[in-house]
Amino acid sequence: MYITEDWAWVHWAGTQENPTWMGQKHALTNLLFEICMASASTGGVISDIYVNSNFFAVRKAKNCPPLEDFLSAPIGYLRRL
């Protein structure tokens, strides 16, 4: 299981008004959306995603391929509208 804490920092009150707190860092919301899209389009890689306001957790599927195989495989989760 992989856990990411404080993923919602960019959405907290005051962070939009104080950009020096995290500078030009990318929001972890982007990572969470990428994980959700990958889960929907790459069956057998992610078994569960749990999200709350403090952290999100991702459970790898039992039959998940080795990381090097997964990273080299094309992932088609973006849909052109």
Rosetta blueprint (number, residue, H / E / L):
1 M L
2 Y E
3 I E
4 T E
5 E E
6 D L
7 W L
8 A L
9 W H
10 V H
11 H H
12 W L
13 A L
14 G L
15 T L
16 Q L
17 E L
18 N L
19 P L
20 T L
21 W L
22 M L
23 G L
24 Q L
25 K L
26 H L
27 A L
28 L H
29 T H
30 N H
31 L H
32 L H
33 F H
34 E H
35 I H
36 C H
37 M H
38 A H
39 S H
40 A H
41 S H
42 T L
43 G L
44 G L
45 V L
46 I E
47 S E
48 D E
49 I E
50 Y E
51 V E
52 N L
53 S L
54 N L
55 F E
56 F E
57 A E
58 V E
59 R E
60 K E
61 A L
62 K L
63 N L
64 C L
65 P L
66 P L
67 L H
68 E H
69 D H
70 F H
71 L H
72 S H
73 A L
74 P L
75 I L
76 G L
77 Y L
78 L L
79 R L
80 R L
81 L L
